[in-house]
Amino acid sequence: MARKPRWSFKEDRRLMELARSSKTLEDVARATGRSPDRIKKMAMRLGLSIKSRAAKKQ
């Protein structure tokens, strides 16, 4: 996956909305075009919790 430029305010808001809607990490990565690792890092920065599909099954 090619690297995208820095996160914009609009992308921050979108990530917040997706996290609130209980989307999985993989779903959020697909919707934003970012890697799951980048999603996790930004979510932590924003104080959000996003579970991966594997974590939801347990």
Biopython code that builds the backbone (N, CA, C, O; Angstrom):
import numpy as np
from Bio.PDB.StructureBuilder import StructureBuilder

atoms = [
    (1, "MET", "N", (0.852, -1.173, 0.000)),
    (1, "MET", "CA", (0.000, 0.000, 0.000)),
    (1, "MET", "C", (0.903, 1.243, 0.000)),
    (1, "MET", "O", (1.806, 1.362, 0.828)),
    (2, "ALA", "N", (0.655, 2.142, -0.914)),
    (2, "ALA", "CA", (1.455, 3.363, -0.998)),
    (2, "ALA", "C", (1.166, 4.274, 0.190)),
    (2, "ALA", "O", (0.054, 4.296, 0.718)),
    (3, "ARG", "N", (2.166, 5.010, 0.590)),
    (3, "ARG", "CA", (2.030, 5.891, 1.748)),
    (3, "ARG", "C", (1.224, 7.140, 1.390)),
    (3, "ARG", "O", (1.443, 7.763, 0.351)),
    (4, "LYS", "N", (0.288, 7.491, 2.273)),
    (4, "LYS", "CA", (-0.527, 8.695, 2.090)),
    (4, "LYS", "C", (0.091, 9.836, 2.890)),
    (4, "LYS", "O", (0.826, 9.596, 3.848)),
    (5, "PRO", "N", (-0.197, 11.054, 2.509)),
    (5, "PRO", "CA", (0.317, 12.196, 3.272)),
    (5, "PRO", "C", (-0.310, 12.262, 4.665)),
    (5, "PRO", "O", (-1.178, 11.457, 5.002)),
    (6, "ARG", "N", (0.132, 13.214, 5.458)),
    (6, "ARG", "CA", (-0.363, 13.382, 6.829)),
    (6, "ARG", "C", (-1.886, 13.407, 6.896)),
    (6, "ARG", "O", (-2.571, 13.678, 5.910)),
    (7, "TRP", "N", (-2.385, 13.120, 8.081)),
    (7, "TRP", "CA", (-3.827, 13.098, 8.322)),
    (7, "TRP", "C", (-4.370, 14.525, 8.345)),
    (7, "TRP", "O", (-3.766, 15.426, 8.928)),
    (8, "SER", "N", (-5.498, 14.708, 7.713)),
    (8, "SER", "CA", (-6.174, 16.007, 7.750)),
    (8, "SER", "C", (-7.206, 15.998, 8.879)),
    (8, "SER", "O", (-7.541, 14.943, 9.419)),
    (9, "PHE", "N", (-7.696, 17.166, 9.221)),
    (9, "PHE", "CA", (-8.737, 17.279, 10.236)),
    (9, "PHE", "C", (-9.961, 16.471, 9.818)),
    (9, "PHE", "O", (-10.596, 15.817, 10.646)),
    (10, "LYS", "N", (-10.283, 16.522, 8.541)),
    (10, "LYS", "CA", (-11.440, 15.789, 8.014)),
    (10, "LYS", "C", (-11.259, 14.275, 8.207)),
    (10, "LYS", "O", (-12.211, 13.574, 8.549)),
    (11, "GLU", "N", (-10.046, 13.782, 7.989)),
    (11, "GLU", "CA", (-9.780, 12.360, 8.187)),
    (11, "GLU", "C", (-9.846, 11.981, 9.668)),
    (11, "GLU", "O", (-10.298, 10.889, 10.013)),
    (12, "ASP", "N", (-9.396, 12.881, 10.536)),
    (12, "ASP", "CA", (-9.517, 12.647, 11.984)),
    (12, "ASP", "C", (-10.981, 12.464, 12.358)),
    (12, "ASP", "O", (-11.336, 11.531, 13.079)),
    (13, "ARG", "N", (-11.823, 13.358, 11.865)),
    (13, "ARG", "CA", (-13.267, 13.287, 12.163)),
    (13, "ARG", "C", (-13.868, 11.992, 11.633)),
    (13, "ARG", "O", (-14.681, 11.358, 12.306)),
    (14, "ARG", "N", (-13.471, 11.604, 10.436)),
    (14, "ARG", "CA", (-13.984, 10.368, 9.831)),
    (14, "ARG", "C", (-13.580, 9.158, 10.677)),
    (14, "ARG", "O", (-14.390, 8.258, 10.904)),
    (15, "LEU", "N", (-12.336, 9.137, 11.140)),
    (15, "LEU", "CA", (-11.871, 8.049, 11.992)),
    (15, "LEU", "C", (-12.684, 7.990, 13.280)),
    (15, "LEU", "O", (-13.033, 6.907, 13.748)),
    (16, "MET", "N", (-12.981, 9.142, 13.845)),
    (16, "MET", "CA", (-13.801, 9.192, 15.062)),
    (16, "MET", "C", (-15.192, 8.620, 14.813)),
    (16, "MET", "O", (-15.719, 7.863, 15.628)),
    (17, "GLU", "N", (-15.780, 8.989, 13.676)),
    (17, "GLU", "CA", (-17.116, 8.485, 13.331)),
    (17, "GLU", "C", (-17.101, 6.969, 13.143)),
    (17, "GLU", "O", (-17.990, 6.272, 13.632)),
    (18, "LEU", "N", (-16.097, 6.464, 12.440)),
    (18, "LEU", "CA", (-16.003, 5.025, 12.194)),
    (18, "LEU", "C", (-15.777, 4.260, 13.499)),
    (18, "LEU", "O", (-16.332, 3.177, 13.684)),
    (19, "ALA", "N", (-14.978, 4.808, 14.394)),
    (19, "ALA", "CA", (-14.734, 4.166, 15.689)),
    (19, "ALA", "C", (-16.017, 4.118, 16.513)),
    (19, "ALA", "O", (-16.303, 3.109, 17.159)),
    (20, "ARG", "N", (-16.784, 5.192, 16.495)),
    (20, "ARG", "CA", (-18.051, 5.234, 17.243)),
    (20, "ARG", "C", (-19.079, 4.263, 16.683)),
    (20, "ARG", "O", (-19.949, 3.789, 17.414)),
    (21, "SER", "N", (-18.985, 3.963, 15.395)),
    (21, "SER", "CA", (-19.964, 3.064, 14.779)),
    (21, "SER", "C", (-19.566, 1.592, 14.926)),
    (21, "SER", "O", (-20.146, 0.720, 14.278)),
    (22, "SER", "N", (-18.583, 1.324, 15.772)),
    (22, "SER", "CA", (-18.149, -0.043, 16.096)),
    (22, "SER", "C", (-17.607, -0.818, 14.898)),
    (22, "SER", "O", (-17.754, -2.039, 14.830)),
    (23, "LYS", "N", (-16.988, -0.125, 13.966)),
    (23, "LYS", "CA", (-16.349, -0.799, 12.830)),
    (23, "LYS", "C", (-15.072, -1.481, 13.319)),
    (23, "LYS", "O", (-14.448, -1.031, 14.279)),
    (24, "THR", "N", (-14.692, -2.568, 12.652)),
    (24, "THR", "CA", (-13.447, -3.248, 13.021)),
    (24, "THR", "C", (-12.265, -2.480, 12.441)),
    (24, "THR", "O", (-12.422, -1.639, 11.556)),
    (25, "LEU", "N", (-11.094, -2.785, 12.953)),
    (25, "LEU", "CA", (-9.868, -2.156, 12.477)),
    (25, "LEU", "C", (-9.708, -2.360, 10.975)),
    (25, "LEU", "O", (-9.332, -1.436, 10.254)),
    (26, "GLU", "N", (-9.989, -3.550, 10.515)),
    (26, "GLU", "CA", (-9.863, -3.858, 9.091)),
    (26, "GLU", "C", (-10.858, -3.057, 8.252)),
    (26, "GLU", "O", (-10.515, -2.582, 7.169)),
    (27, "ASP", "N", (-12.079, -2.905, 8.742)),
    (27, "ASP", "CA", (-13.092, -2.123, 8.031)),
    (27, "ASP", "C", (-12.675, -0.654, 7.929)),
    (27, "ASP", "O", (-12.826, -0.026, 6.881)),
    (28, "VAL", "N", (-12.149, -0.119, 9.032)),
    (28, "VAL", "CA", (-11.709, 1.284, 9.054)),
    (28, "VAL", "C", (-10.537, 1.478, 8.105)),
    (28, "VAL", "O", (-10.481, 2.475, 7.385)),
    (29, "ALA", "N", (-9.600, 0.536, 8.097)),
    (29, "ALA", "CA", (-8.441, 0.626, 7.198)),
    (29, "ALA", "C", (-8.895, 0.643, 5.742)),
    (29, "ALA", "O", (-8.400, 1.430, 4.936)),
    (30, "ARG", "N", (-9.838, -0.231, 5.417)),
    (30, "ARG", "CA", (-10.364, -0.290, 4.051)),
    (30, "ARG", "C", (-11.083, 1.008, 3.685)),
    (30, "ARG", "O", (-10.909, 1.521, 2.580)),
    (31, "ALA", "N", (-11.881, 1.536, 4.595)),
    (31, "ALA", "CA", (-12.670, 2.742, 4.327)),
    (31, "ALA", "C", (-11.798, 3.992, 4.172)),
    (31, "ALA", "O", (-12.146, 4.911, 3.431)),
    (32, "THR", "N", (-10.670, 4.015, 4.873)),
    (32, "THR", "CA", (-9.811, 5.207, 4.834)),
    (32, "THR", "C", (-8.652, 5.084, 3.857)),
    (32, "THR", "O", (-8.024, 6.084, 3.510)),
    (33, "GLY", "N", (-8.362, 3.856, 3.407)),
    (33, "GLY", "CA", (-7.229, 3.653, 2.505)),
    (33, "GLY", "C", (-5.891, 3.722, 3.227)),
    (33, "GLY", "O", (-4.856, 3.965, 2.607)),
    (34, "ARG", "N", (-5.914, 3.510, 4.532)),
    (34, "ARG", "CA", (-4.695, 3.520, 5.350)),
    (34, "ARG", "C", (-4.439, 2.113, 5.883)),
    (34, "ARG", "O", (-5.342, 1.277, 5.909)),
    (35, "SER", "N", (-3.217, 1.863, 6.302)),
    (35, "SER", "CA", (-2.883, 0.536, 6.837)),
    (35, "SER", "C", (-3.466, 0.387, 8.240)),
    (35, "SER", "O", (-3.654, 1.380, 8.945)),
    (36, "PRO", "N", (-3.755, -0.858, 8.649)),
    (36, "PRO", "CA", (-4.262, -1.068, 10.007)),
    (36, "PRO", "C", (-3.317, -0.530, 11.082)),
    (36, "PRO", "O", (-3.767, -0.039, 12.118)),
    (37, "ASP", "N", (-2.008, -0.622, 10.835)),
    (37, "ASP", "CA", (-1.038, -0.109, 11.795)),
    (37, "ASP", "C", (-1.171, 1.408, 11.962)),
    (37, "ASP", "O", (-1.124, 1.914, 13.084)),
    (38, "ARG", "N", (-1.336, 2.125, 10.865)),
    (38, "ARG", "CA", (-1.501, 3.590, 10.925)),
    (38, "ARG", "C", (-2.816, 3.954, 11.609)),
    (38, "ARG", "O", (-2.886, 4.936, 12.349)),
    (39, "ILE", "N", (-3.857, 3.161, 11.359)),
    (39, "ILE", "CA", (-5.150, 3.405, 12.004)),
    (39, "ILE", "C", (-5.005, 3.258, 13.513)),
    (39, "ILE", "O", (-5.494, 4.096, 14.271)),
    (40, "LYS", "N", (-4.322, 2.179, 13.956)),
    (40, "LYS", "CA", (-4.125, 1.965, 15.393)),
    (40, "LYS", "C", (-3.362, 3.117, 16.027)),
    (40, "LYS", "O", (-3.726, 3.592, 17.102)),
    (41, "LYS", "N", (-2.303, 3.568, 15.361)),
    (41, "LYS", "CA", (-1.490, 4.661, 15.905)),
    (41, "LYS", "C", (-2.291, 5.952, 16.007)),
    (41, "LYS", "O", (-2.218, 6.650, 17.019)),
    (42, "MET", "N", (-3.051, 6.273, 14.973)),
    (42, "MET", "CA", (-3.836, 7.508, 15.008)),
    (42, "MET", "C", (-4.972, 7.394, 16.012)),
    (42, "MET", "O", (-5.287, 8.368, 16.695)),
    (43, "ALA", "N", (-5.585, 6.238, 16.114)),
    (43, "ALA", "CA", (-6.659, 6.035, 17.087)),
    (43, "ALA", "C", (-6.125, 6.252, 18.504)),
    (43, "ALA", "O", (-6.783, 6.883, 19.332)),
    (44, "MET", "N", (-4.931, 5.724, 18.776)),
    (44, "MET", "CA", (-4.336, 5.924, 20.095)),
    (44, "MET", "C", (-4.082, 7.404, 20.353)),
    (44, "MET", "O", (-4.333, 7.894, 21.454)),
    (45, "ARG", "N", (-3.594, 8.106, 19.363)),
    (45, "ARG", "CA", (-3.341, 9.540, 19.492)),
    (45, "ARG", "C", (-4.612, 10.323, 19.796)),
    (45, "ARG", "O", (-4.600, 11.294, 20.553)),
    (46, "LEU", "N", (-5.712, 9.875, 19.185)),
    (46, "LEU", "CA", (-6.990, 10.557, 19.365)),
    (46, "LEU", "C", (-7.771, 10.026, 20.574)),
    (46, "LEU", "O", (-8.843, 10.536, 20.897)),
    (47, "GLY", "N", (-7.234, 9.011, 21.232)),
    (47, "GLY", "CA", (-7.906, 8.438, 22.397)),
    (47, "GLY", "C", (-9.086, 7.554, 22.039)),
    (47, "GLY", "O", (-10.047, 7.450, 22.802)),
    (48, "LEU", "N", (-9.014, 6.915, 20.871)),
    (48, "LEU", "CA", (-10.101, 6.055, 20.402)),
    (48, "LEU", "C", (-9.736, 4.589, 20.583)),
    (48, "LEU", "O", (-8.560, 4.234, 20.659)),
    (49, "SER", "N", (-10.744, 3.756, 20.649)),
    (49, "SER", "CA", (-10.535, 2.324, 20.746)),
    (49, "SER", "C", (-11.174, 1.657, 19.537)),
    (49, "SER", "O", (-12.374, 1.794, 19.300)),
    (50, "ILE", "N", (-10.359, 0.933, 18.774)),
    (50, "ILE", "CA", (-10.865, 0.204, 17.610)),
    (50, "ILE", "C", (-10.371, -1.226, 17.723)),
    (50, "ILE", "O", (-9.165, -1.465, 17.789)),
    (51, "LYS", "N", (-11.280, -2.163, 17.745)),
    (51, "LYS", "CA", (-10.939, -3.572, 17.889)),
    (51, "LYS", "C", (-10.726, -4.216, 16.519)),
    (51, "LYS", "O", (-11.376, -3.852, 15.539)),
    (52, "SER", "N", (-9.809, -5.177, 16.471)),
    (52, "SER", "CA", (-9.604, -5.930, 15.229)),
    (52, "SER", "C", (-10.638, -7.038, 15.168)),
    (52, "SER", "O", (-11.293, -7.339, 16.166)),
    (53, "ARG", "N", (-10.783, -7.633, 14.024)),
    (53, "ARG", "CA", (-11.744, -8.711, 13.846)),
    (53, "ARG", "C", (-11.423, -9.876, 14.777)),
    (53, "ARG", "O", (-12.328, -10.479, 15.354)),
    (54, "ALA", "N", (-10.145, -10.192, 14.924)),
    (54, "ALA", "CA", (-9.729, -11.310, 15.783)),
    (54, "ALA", "C", (-10.099, -11.048, 17.239)),
    (54, "ALA", "O", (-10.507, -11.969, 17.946)),
    (55, "ALA", "N", (-9.964, -9.815, 17.692)),
    (55, "ALA", "CA", (-10.292, -9.462, 19.077)),
    (55, "ALA", "C", (-11.800, -9.524, 19.329)),
    (55, "ALA", "O", (-12.233, -9.850, 20.434)),
    (56, "LYS", "N", (-12.588, -9.214, 18.318)),
    (56, "LYS", "CA", (-14.048, -9.236, 18.482)),
    (56, "LYS", "C", (-14.588, -10.657, 18.592)),
    (56, "LYS", "O", (-15.622, -10.881, 19.220)),
    (57, "LYS", "N", (-13.893, -11.620, 17.985)),
    (57, "LYS", "CA", (-14.361, -13.012, 18.006)),
    (57, "LYS", "C", (-14.202, -13.641, 19.382)),
    (57, "LYS", "O", (-14.973, -14.528, 19.749)),
    (58, "GLN", "N", (-13.217, -13.194, 20.142)),
    (58, "GLN", "CA", (-12.925, -13.795, 21.455)),
    (58, "GLN", "C", (-13.893, -13.393, 22.511)),
    (58, "GLN", "O", (-13.769, -13.821, 23.659)),
]
sb = StructureBuilder()
sb.init_structure("model")
sb.init_model(0)
sb.init_chain("A")
sb.init_seg("    ")
for serial, (resi, resn, name, xyz) in enumerate(atoms, 1):
    if name == "N":
        sb.init_residue(resn, " ", resi, " ")
    sb.init_atom(name, np.array(xyz, "f"), 0.0, 1.0, " ", f" {name:<3s}", serial, name[0])
structure = sb.get_structure()
